[in-house]
Amino acid sequence: MNTQDTTRPLEVACPQCRKKVLWSEANPYRPFCSKRCRLLDLGAWADESHRIAGEPAMDETDLDALLARADRDGEPS
């Protein structure tokens, strides 16, 4: 690796607005460019616009039905 590469701070794109941002301790909002972009991203997670892919989680009624079925299956006839 080049010594120049290790001394220059990493530059990343702000996840919200795509503006180039230096990844350094001087930027308290990293990887975002500003507090506004950070709050917009947080709001998107809060209203579930952003999601992590995967299987849907069970809600309480599904879990209760599964437990009741397991109890019935475990009882002797």
Buried (B, 14 or more C-beta within 10 A) or exposed (E): EEEEEEEEEEEBEBBBBEEEBEEEEEBEBBBBBBEEBBEBBEEBEEEEEEEEEEEEEEEEEEEEEEEEEEEEEEEEE
